[in-house]
Amino acid sequence: MVKREIIDIDEEKCTGCGDCIPSCPEGALQLINGKARLVNETFCDGLGACINDCPEDAIIIEEREAKRYDEKAVAEKMLQKGDDVLKAHLEHLEEHGQEELLREALNYLRDQETEISLQKFENESPKVGVANSGCPGVTPKELETKEKDESPDLGTFSHLEQWPVQLKLLPTEAPYLKGAELLIVADCVPFAYGNFHNDFLEGNKVAVGCPKLDDADFYTEKLTDILKNNDINKLKTVHMEVPCCFGMNKIVEEATKATGKDVEMKEVTISVEGEIKNQKKANF
């Protein structure tokens, strides 16, 4: 189970008209006992294609604990329904800027050696794996850092070289990741360690997340893709001393093992008082 966006149907408003059913080619909805029901959470991508076709405004998108959306299973089901349904699903992902899901679907379809033409989606879509949802908050960009003499007060001097920084949003094939030294940071660290920018961030690209509250399996898959798709040979994890925060090491360990690459790794532990408690080469 993960916390994500997924539809919710108000049973009191739903009249059972069924207008929403064709709007969900993934097959997540069915009419049961005169009401529209979400019958398969893994098939609901949370993009809400069904919402506009509900005349009673009975469907909303909410964020809650739900089963992980399974794009491969959906693509398999779409393939069985025929080319038109499959193309509609791929266009649905493309229109909503879901490049990573689109890439996952295209990779699955290539493996199946399907006869459907994928050229349209490969040539016209934004580069698969690079976030482009239309939201300025997730648009990838490189930042120009100031020279130190431009900012005499080092306390206000930023060494951030890229955006976004959240591992959940970080594009897997952003140009700034090529050959980068990657810093994997538990999100409490910059608050606890006062000189974070000067001591850790300078010269590195950064990915931030919480191994306790976020989806560790998703982070492992995302980091594996980042390491596979970029020439990254140096990686440093910085986490807090509290036990749950060491989960960041497990994420990094599983991701690096999955790539089979030789990556130089270091681990830094920060105390809750804001001091470097331990610093060593990672031995995963």
Rosetta blueprint (number, residue, H / E / L):
1 M L
2 V E
3 K E
4 R E
5 E E
6 I E
7 I E
8 D E
9 I E
10 D L
11 E L
12 E L
13 K L
14 C L
15 T L
16 G L
17 C L
18 G L
19 D L
20 C L
21 I H
22 P H
23 S H
24 C L
25 P L
26 E L
27 G L
28 A L
29 L E
30 Q E
31 L E
32 I E
33 N L
34 G L
35 K E
36 A E
37 R E
38 L E
39 V L
40 N L
41 E H
42 T H
43 F H
44 C L
45 D L
46 G L
47 L L
48 G L
49 A L
50 C L
51 I H
52 N H
53 D H
54 C L
55 P L
56 E L
57 D L
58 A L
59 I E
60 I E
61 I E
62 E E
63 E E
64 R E
65 E E
66 A E
67 K L
68 R L
69 Y L
70 D L
71 E H
72 K H
73 A H
74 V H
75 A H
76 E H
77 K H
78 M H
79 L H
80 Q H
81 K H
82 G L
83 D H
84 D H
85 V H
86 L H
87 K H
88 A H
89 H H
90 L H
91 E H
92 H H
93 L H
94 E H
95 E H
96 H L
97 G L
98 Q L
99 E H
100 E H
101 L H
102 L H
103 R H
104 E H
105 A H
106 L H
107 N H
108 Y H
109 L H
110 R H
111 D H
112 Q L
113 E L
114 T L
115 E L
116 I L
117 S L
118 L L
119 Q H
120 K H
121 F H
122 E H
123 N H
124 E H
125 S L
126 P L
127 K L
128 V L
129 G L
130 V L
131 A L
132 N L
133 S L
134 G L
135 C L
136 P H
137 G H
138 V H
139 T L
140 P L
141 K E
142 E E
143 L L
144 E L
145 T L
146 K L
147 E L
148 K H
149 D H
150 E H
151 S L
152 P L
153 D L
154 L H
155 G H
156 T H
157 F L
158 S L
159 H L
160 L L
161 E L
162 Q E
163 W E
164 P L
165 V L
166 Q E
167 L L
168 K L
169 L L
170 L L
171 P L
172 T L
173 E L
174 A L
175 P H
176 Y H
177 L H
178 K L
179 G L
180 A L
181 E E
182 L E
183 L E
184 I E
185 V E
186 A E
187 D L
188 C L
189 V H
190 P H
191 F H
192 A H
193 Y L
194 G L
195 N L
196 F H
197 H H
198 N H
199 D H
200 F H
201 L H
202 E L
203 G L
204 N L
205 K E
206 V E
207 A E
208 V E
209 G E
210 C L
211 P L
212 K L
213 L L
214 D L
215 D L
216 A H
217 D H
218 F H
219 Y H
220 T H
221 E H
222 K H
223 L H
224 T H
225 D H
226 I H
227 L H
228 K H
229 N H
230 N L
231 D L
232 I L
233 N L
234 K E
235 L E
236 K E
237 T E
238 V E
239 H E
240 M E
241 E L
242 V L
243 P H
244 C H
245 C H
246 F H
247 G H
248 M H
249 N H
250 K H
251 I H
252 V H
253 E H
254 E H
255 A H
256 T H
257 K H
258 A H
259 T H
260 G L
261 K L
262 D L
263 V L
264 E E
265 M E
266 K E
267 E E
268 V E
269 T E
270 I E
271 S L
272 V L
273 E L
274 G L
275 E L
276 I E
277 K E
278 N E
279 Q E
280 K E
281 K E
282 A L
283 N L
284 F L
